[in-house]
Amino acid sequence: MVDFRYDQAEGLRRLLDREHLRMMTVTAGCHGVGKTSVVINVAAALAARGYRVLVIDENYGPANVSGLLGVRSRFDLNHVMRQSCRLEDALIEGPRGVSILSAAIGARALPSLRALEQERLIESFGRLDGRFDLALIDTPCGNAGTPGLFSRAVQDTIIVSSAAADAITASYALIKRMRNGQSGRRFGMLLNRVACENNARVVAANLKKAAHGYLATSLECLGSVPRDDSLSQAARGFQAVVEACPAAPSARGFGRIADAIADWPRSGQRRDGFDSLMQRLLSGSRFVFANAGV
């Protein structure tokens, strides 16, 4: 549901934004920083601002997006690939009308598709163009060996970290690996579950300085989310905190991050769409899995 507290200028900006689909992958250098919770709440916060959001979930297990929201679909990307359903039938409705596509199994099966099956899949994704303004892709953590397939097909990447020293070190290492793997990639970073926002700003500034000085890589600091009991309570109820308790400190933090993401300057790429995303995934999947020994 659209939050009508936002003025007409905001509505006009959203309308102009829809001329160009935005895609961003969300990942982390290590487990335990609340990456998937961030995806859920940022998606809901963006939807509250009137954006039509698709979340593509590349993770397995009960702690993935649908698991944390307590929802399940009869179909996922793999069913679409096997023509057991339409792509539209595999979309799950999440908080504030966010759409969710489970893609973990399907992503692993991409290299085995024949040419005709690839064409059908590209056509299926092409039908989503115009339906969404922004896609957030929850990819596996970067310490898992083989990177998430979607992370290789999308240039804009959000790194989720905590302010703990080991998480910051893992985030820096992840930026270094991903930077070496693809030219033109852009990085944003947010700190989750922070105890002190002033300290979080210092940590983020130091990491930004290190990325610039040692990796020649720009890092956009998107903000931080304070540690908050309301977030845990909402999670136990399979809800986004921005929906269950919008006045909570964590909900306000997610709102500020949603604004920062919406205002993140575009990369200057050509106009993109879901069909071209799938084309890049298909062309890159064979290389990724061949080098991973799959």
RASULPE-V510513 format. One record per backbone hydrogen bond with DSSP energy under -1.0 kcal/mol. NH is the residue of the N-H (numbers start at 1). CO is the residue of the C=O. E is the energy in kcal/mol with one decimal. If there is no record, write none. Layout:
BEGIN
NH&CO&E  NH&CO&E
END
This chain:
BEGIN
3&48&-2.0  6&3&-1.3  11&7&-1.8  12&8&-2.5  13&9&-2.2  14&10&-2.2  15&11&-2.0  16&12&-2.2  17&13&-2.3  18&14&-1.4  19&16&-1.6  20&17&-2.0  22&133&-2.1  24&135&-2.6  25&156&-2.3  26&137&-3.2  27&158&-2.6  38&34&-2.1  39&35&-2.1  40&36&-2.3  41&37&-2.4  42&38&-3.0  43&39&-2.3  44&40&-2.1  45&41&-2.3  46&42&-2.5  47&43&-2.3  48&44&-2.1  50&47&-1.8  51&46&-2.1  54&134&-2.3  55&99&-3.3  56&136&-2.2  57&101&-2.9  58&138&-2.6  64&61&-1.5  68&64&-2.6  69&65&-1.3  71&66&-2.3  77&102&-2.7  80&76&-1.7  81&77&-2.3  82&78&-1.7  83&80&-1.4  84&79&-3.0  90&87&-1.2  91&88&-1.0  92&100&-3.0  94&98&-4.4  97&94&-1.4  98&95&-1.8  99&53&-2.3  100&92&-2.6  101&55&-2.7  103&57&-3.4  107&103&-2.5  108&104&-1.2  109&105&-1.1  112&109&-1.4  113&110&-1.8  118&114&-2.4  119&115&-2.2  120&116&-2.1  121&117&-2.0  122&118&-2.5  123&119&-2.2  124&120&-2.2  125&121&-2.3  126&122&-1.9  127&123&-1.0  128&125&-1.8  129&126&-1.2  131&128&-2.5  133&52&-2.7  134&52&-1.9  135&22&-2.8  136&54&-2.4  137&24&-2.8  138&56&-2.3  139&26&-2.1  142&28&-3.6  144&141&-1.4  146&144&-1.1  152&149&-1.3  153&150&-1.3  157&186&-2.9  158&25&-3.2  159&188&-3.2  160&27&-2.7  161&190&-2.1  168&164&-2.3  169&165&-2.4  170&166&-2.1  171&167&-2.1  172&168&-2.4  173&169&-2.2  174&170&-2.1  175&171&-2.5  176&172&-2.1  177&173&-2.3  178&174&-2.9  179&175&-2.5  180&176&-1.8  181&177&-1.2  182&178&-1.1  186&155&-1.7  188&157&-2.8  189&220&-2.7  190&159&-2.2  191&223&-1.8  192&161&-3.2  194&225&-2.4  200&196&-2.0  201&197&-2.1  202&198&-1.7  203&199&-2.7  204&200&-2.7  205&201&-2.3  206&202&-2.3  207&203&-2.3  208&204&-2.4  209&205&-2.3  210&206&-2.4  211&207&-2.6  212&208&-2.0  213&209&-2.8  214&210&-2.9  215&211&-1.0  217&211&-2.2  220&187&-2.7  222&189&-3.2  225&191&-2.4  227&194&-2.7  233&229&-2.3  234&230&-2.5  235&231&-2.1  236&232&-2.1  237&233&-1.0  238&235&-1.8  239&234&-2.5  243&240&-1.2  244&240&-2.6  245&241&-2.6  248&245&-2.1  252&248&-2.3  253&249&-2.1  254&250&-2.5  255&251&-2.0  256&252&-2.1  257&253&-2.0  258&254&-2.5  259&255&-2.0  260&256&-2.1  261&257&-2.6  262&258&-2.4  263&259&-1.8  277&273&-1.7  278&274&-2.2  279&275&-1.9  280&276&-2.1  281&277&-2.2  282&278&-2.6  283&279&-2.2  284&280&-2.0  285&281&-1.9  288&284&-2.2  289&285&-2.4  290&286&-1.9  291&287&-2.0  292&288&-1.0  294&289&-2.6
END
